[in-house]
Amino acid sequence: MRELTLIIDENNADYNVGEILKKHFKLSSRLITKLKQSGGIILNGEVVTVRKTVKVGDTLCIVMPQSVSPNVIPVNLPLNILYEDQDILAVNKPKNMPVHPSMNNYNNTLGNAVMYYYKNSPFVYRPVNRLDRDTTGIVIIAKTPQASHDLSRQMQEGEFKKEYLAILSGTPSPEYGIIDAPIKREQESIIKRCVDENGQKAITEYVIIDKNSDCSVAHIKLHTGRTHQVRVHFAHIGHPLMYDYLYGIEEKDKTFNLHCYKLTFFHPVTKEHVTLICNPPEQFNLSNK
């Protein structure tokens, strides 16, 4: 059970509890409603309503409601943990593992592995950033609804920074660039995206850090977070990810190499700046090819 505590100082005095929950804890209205229903808003040891006014020296405690993801079954799968505290879990997702259970993928996903890891306690599976099945690297799982809401807010406001490594077909020229091209869903396709002037704004910054005669490795900073953004943008400039079966040239029994290498964000509770780095698989070293 996660509890968040705030000692009221002069900056927060004379507000009501509801205002403190939104101003200091940055809770969503939906979560505040759940806290009211569960009796999880406690001031000086007593359950209170959001209308209660606070004063200097008061202790406000928020007890997060507990629940469980009923449709994600625990399965004993390997789980490479990069970082964990009371509020977030960071893992290195391997290739060929979906993040979410779906049709024909009920027991082979990252969700199944995480639920098994927490099998002895109530847990809701809340991945903050989502990677394609074949994309490797860092996935953040929020352990509380407050952490999930705050990190999602950071993603919407551009405070949650994502960096990737990708193996491209050939080498772009110039070897540094910014791709500013809007992306939308391709007509009549559930999955595929395309560059279209009527799409959502999408910006990808890249620099080539390694290359050979056939391919190159791009270090990528995403300034937006559109579905398939990296894959769509590099296909758009004529250098799709090597073996990208959707946007490039498909080759039997091979798939693209895209790795979420670095995430930076503010911790959802402590507000400290967090940087997580996950080294890529060995195939990103072109000297081994």
C-alpha positions, -999 to 999 in steps of 0.1 A, spaced: 0 0 0 15 33 -11 10 64 11 19 100 2 24 125 30 26 163 30 32 185 60 13 217 53 35 248 52 28 285 45 27 279 8 -2 254 10 -21 268 41 -57 280 37 -63 259 6 -89 231 8 -78 195 5 -91 192 -31 -70 221 -42 -39 205 -25 -45 172 -42 -45 189 -76 -19 216 -69 8 197 -50 1 160 -58 -12 167 -93 -39 141 -90 -65 136 -117 -102 143 -109 -108 106 -115 -83 95 -89 -96 120 -64 -130 105 -68 -116 70 -61 -98 83 -30 -130 98 -17 -148 65 -22 -121 45 -5 -116 69 24 -80 75 13 -78 112 22 -66 116 57 -59 148 75 -42 146 110 -53 110 113 -89 115 103 -107 108 70 -118 141 55 -136 155 25 -120 175 -2 -137 206 11 -117 206 44 -94 236 47 -58 229 58 -36 250 80 2 252 87 14 221 105 -13 198 94 -4 164 80 -22 153 49 -19 116 40 -31 101 7 -36 63 7 -36 49 -28 -65 25 -35 -55 -11 -42 -68 -32 -70 -56 -58 -95 -55 -62 -133 -81 -90 -138 -73 -97 -174 -35 -100 -172 -26 -134 -159 7 -139 -140 31 -160 -160 67 -169 -150 87 -152 -177 121 -136 -176 121 -100 -163 151 -78 -167 147 -51 -140 166 -19 -145 152 2 -116 125 -1 -90 112 20 -61 78 25 -45 63 43 -74 79 30 -107 94 -1 -122 117 1 -152 124 -30 -172 144 -39 -204 118 -55 -227 133 -81 -251 125 -86 -287 94 -105 -297 75 -97 -265 43 -77 -267 38 -51 -240 1 -58 -236 -19 -91 -238 -41 -92 -270 -57 -117 -293 -33 -147 -296 -10 -132 -271 -25 -140 -237 4 -154 -218 36 -142 -235 37 -105 -228 55 -81 -206 23 -76 -187 22 -113 -178 58 -112 -166 52 -81 -144 20 -96 -129 40 -127 -119 66 -106 -103 40 -90 -81 19 -121 -77 19 -119 -39 3 -84 -37 -25 -65 -55 -11 -49 -86 -25 -30 -116 -3 -32 -148 2 4 -160 29 7 -187 37 44 -193 56 42 -226 47 14 -251 70 -3 -274 63 -24 -305 66 -62 -301 100 -62 -319 113 -30 -302 137 -36 -273 146 -14 -244 132 5 -215 95 3 -205 83 22 -174 55 7 -154 37 30 -129 30 13 -96 3 37 -85 -24 56 -103 -8 89 -91 25 79 -108 7 69 -140 -12 102 -142 19 123 -135 41 105 -160 14 106 -187 11 143 -180 49 147 -185 46 129 -218 19 152 -230 38 183 -219 71 172 -234 89 167 -201 93 129 -207 122 126 -231 129 94 -252 160 84 -271 163 54 -294 189 36 -314 179 21 -348 196 2 -376 188 18 -409 190 6 -445 219 25 -459 231 59 -445 211 91 -447 228 122 -461 234 144 -442 242 122 -413 225 146 -389 190 159 -394 156 168 -381 126 151 -397 95 173 -393 67 155 -410 31 150 -397 19 114 -393 -16 99 -396 -32 65 -398 -30 51 -433 -65 48 -449 -82 14 -444 -53 2 -421 -56 -5 -384 -19 -6 -378 0 13 -405 8 50 -404 20 74 -431 33 109 -435 4 132 -445 0 170 -443 -33 164 -425 -16 143 -398 -4 151 -363 28 170 -358 58 147 -355 95 156 -351 124 132 -350 161 143 -345 189 119 -354 226 116 -358 244 86 -374 269 71 -349 281 40 -369 279 27 -404 291 2 -430 284 -3 -466 249 -17 -460 234 0 -430 239 26 -403 231 31 -366 211 63 -358 209 78 -324 174 93 -322 157 119 -300 119 120 -303 104 154 -298 69 140 -302 55 105 -296 34 93 -325 27 57 -332 55 41 -353 71 76 -356 107 63 -360 97 37 -385 75 60 -406 100 90 -406 130 70 -417 110 53 -444 98 88 -455 134 99 -461 143 68 -480 162 49 -452 137 26 -435 147 4 -406 165 -26 -420 142 -56 -423 111 -35 -414 83 -57 -428 58 -29 -426 77 2 -439 107 -13 -456 118 -45 -473 107 -77 -456 131 -106 -453 121 -140 -441 128 -147 -404 143 -112 -398 129 -81 -383 139 -45 -376 162 -34 -348 149 -5 -327 160 0 -291 147 24 -265 180 35 -251 174 64 -228 145 79 -209 146 111 -188 118 125 -167 109 139 -133 101 113 -106 63 114 -101 67 118 -63 101 132 -54 102 154 -85 139 146 -89 153 144 -124 156 107 -134 178 93 -163 176 57 -172 199 41 -198 197 6 -212 226 -6 -234 215 -21 -268 217 -57 -280 250 -67 -296 237 -64 -331 239 -26 -329 276 -29 -329 282 -29 -367 318 -40 -363 304 -74 -353 285 -77 -386 
